[in-house]
């Protein structure tokens, strides 16, 4: 079942942020350990596809999904 609600916008205040950093910055996860585990276990998706790279560079407009929440990277 997909979430049809629009994603929440999260302004990052810069041009680049990595997936692991963004998960904490957006409040989806609290600690680096939690981020590492969630990504490694395939619980995080970027633009609808599972991504297991903590260091993936996100671009403006990318939508990150975790645990039923969706957030979009914004300037």
Phi and psi in degrees as GROMACS dihedral restraints (atoms count N, CA, C in turn):
[ dihedral_restraints ]
;  ai    aj    ak    al  type     phi  dphi    fc
    3     4     5     6     1   -98.4    20    10
    4     5     6     7     1   153.3    20    10
    6     7     8     9     1   -85.2    20    10
    7     8     9    10     1   117.7    20    10
    9    10    11    12     1   -90.1    20    10
   10    11    12    13     1    -8.9    20    10
   12    13    14    15     1   -69.3    20    10
   13    14    15    16     1   147.7    20    10
   15    16    17    18     1   -65.2    20    10
   16    17    18    19     1   150.4    20    10
   18    19    20    21     1   -70.7    20    10
   19    20    21    22     1   154.8    20    10
   21    22    23    24     1   -75.7    20    10
   22    23    24    25     1   136.8    20    10
   24    25    26    27     1   -83.6    20    10
   25    26    27    28     1   134.6    20    10
   27    28    29    30     1  -126.5    20    10
   28    29    30    31     1   104.0    20    10
   30    31    32    33     1   -70.7    20    10
   31    32    33    34     1   131.7    20    10
   33    34    35    36     1   -98.2    20    10
   34    35    36    37     1   -12.8    20    10
   36    37    38    39     1    73.1    20    10
   37    38    39    40     1    12.4    20    10
   39    40    41    42     1  -156.4    20    10
   40    41    42    43     1  -167.7    20    10
   42    43    44    45     1   -99.2    20    10
   43    44    45    46     1   -27.4    20    10
   45    46    47    48     1  -132.9    20    10
   46    47    48    49     1   140.4    20    10
   48    49    50    51     1  -147.0    20    10
   49    50    51    52     1   145.0    20    10
   51    52    53    54     1   -89.5    20    10
   52    53    54    55     1   155.1    20    10
   54    55    56    57     1   -54.4    20    10
   55    56    57    58     1   -48.7    20    10
   57    58    59    60     1   -59.9    20    10
   58    59    60    61     1   -42.5    20    10
   60    61    62    63     1   -64.7    20    10
   61    62    63    64     1   -43.0    20    10
   63    64    65    66     1   -64.0    20    10
   64    65    66    67     1   -38.4    20    10
   66    67    68    69     1   -59.4    20    10
   67    68    69    70     1   -39.8    20    10
   69    70    71    72     1   -74.8    20    10
   70    71    72    73     1   -44.9    20    10
   72    73    74    75     1   -58.6    20    10
   73    74    75    76     1   -39.8    20    10
   75    76    77    78     1   -80.3    20    10
   76    77    78    79     1    -6.0    20    10
   78    79    80    81     1    80.7    20    10
   79    80    81    82     1    16.0    20    10
   81    82    83    84     1   -77.2    20    10
   82    83    84    85     1   -32.0    20    10
   84    85    86    87     1  -138.5    20    10
   85    86    87    88     1   156.2    20    10
   87    88    89    90     1   -97.3    20    10
   88    89    90    91     1   -31.7    20    10
   90    91    92    93     1  -130.7    20    10
   91    92    93    94     1   159.2    20    10
   93    94    95    96     1   -60.9    20    10
   94    95    96    97     1   -35.6    20    10
   96    97    98    99     1   -64.6    20    10
   97    98    99   100     1   -42.2    20    10
   99   100   101   102     1   -64.1    20    10
  100   101   102   103     1   -40.4    20    10
  102   103   104   105     1   -61.5    20    10
  103   104   105   106     1   -49.1    20    10
  105   106   107   108     1   -57.5    20    10
  106   107   108   109     1   -46.1    20    10
  108   109   110   111     1   -66.0    20    10
  109   110   111   112     1   -45.3    20    10
  111   112   113   114     1   -62.6    20    10
  112   113   114   115     1   -42.9    20    10
  114   115   116   117     1   -68.5    20    10
  115   116   117   118     1   -46.1    20    10
  117   118   119   120     1   -61.1    20    10
  118   119   120   121     1   -34.0    20    10
  120   121   122   123     1   -85.2    20    10
  121   122   123   124     1     0.8    20    10
  123   124   125   126     1    77.7    20    10
  124   125   126   127     1    26.8    20    10
  126   127   128   129     1   -90.4    20    10
  127   128   129   130     1    -5.5    20    10
  129   130   131   132     1  -112.1    20    10
  130   131   132   133     1   133.9    20    10
  132   133   134   135     1  -122.7    20    10
  133   134   135   136     1   145.3    20    10
  135   136   137   138     1  -119.7    20    10
  136   137   138   139     1   121.8    20    10
  138   139   140   141     1    54.0    20    10
  139   140   141   142     1    38.4    20    10
  141   142   143   144     1    86.4    20    10
  142   143   144   145     1    -1.4    20    10
  144   145   146   147     1  -121.8    20    10
  145   146   147   148     1   135.6    20    10
  147   148   149   150     1   -59.1    20    10
  148   149   150   151     1   134.2    20    10
  150   151   152   153     1  -130.8    20    10
  151   152   153   154     1   125.6    20    10
  153   154   155   156     1  -104.9    20    10
  154   155   156   157     1    24.0    20    10
  156   157   158   159     1  -110.8    20    10
  157   158   159   160     1   106.2    20    10
  159   160   161   162     1   -60.0    20    10
  160   161   162   163     1   -33.3    20    10
  162   163   164   165     1   -86.7    20    10
  163   164   165   166     1     5.1    20    10
  165   166   167   168     1   -57.2    20    10
  166   167   168   169     1   131.5    20    10
  168   169   170   171     1   -82.7    20    10
  169   170   171   172     1   124.3    20    10
  171   172   173   174     1   -91.0    20    10
  172   173   174   175     1   149.2    20    10
  174   175   176   177     1  -112.2    20    10
  175   176   177   178     1   160.0    20    10
  177   178   179   180     1   -57.0    20    10
  178   179   180   181     1   134.7    20    10
  180   181   182   183     1    97.1    20    10
  181   182   183   184     1   -16.7    20    10
  183   184   185   186     1   -64.1    20    10
  184   185   186   187     1   141.2    20    10
  186   187   188   189     1  -112.7    20    10
  187   188   189   190     1   121.9    20    10
  189   190   191   192     1  -104.7    20    10
  190   191   192   193     1   131.5    20    10
  192   193   194   195     1  -119.0    20    10
  193   194   195   196     1   137.2    20    10
  195   196   197   198     1  -157.7    20    10
  196   197   198   199     1   130.1    20    10
  198   199   200   201     1    53.4    20    10
  199   200   201   202     1    42.4    20    10
  201   202   203   204     1    83.2    20    10
  202   203   204   205     1    -3.7    20    10
  204   205   206   207     1  -105.1    20    10
  205   206   207   208     1   146.9    20    10
  207   208   209   210     1  -129.5    20    10
  208   209   210   211     1   130.8    20    10
  210   211   212   213     1  -132.4    20    10
  211   212   213   214     1   143.2    20    10
  213   214   215   216     1  -110.9    20    10
  214   215   216   217     1   136.0    20    10
  216   217   218   219     1   -74.0    20    10
  217   218   219   220     1   123.2    20    10
  219   220   221   222     1  -128.3    20    10
  220   221   222   223     1   155.1    20    10
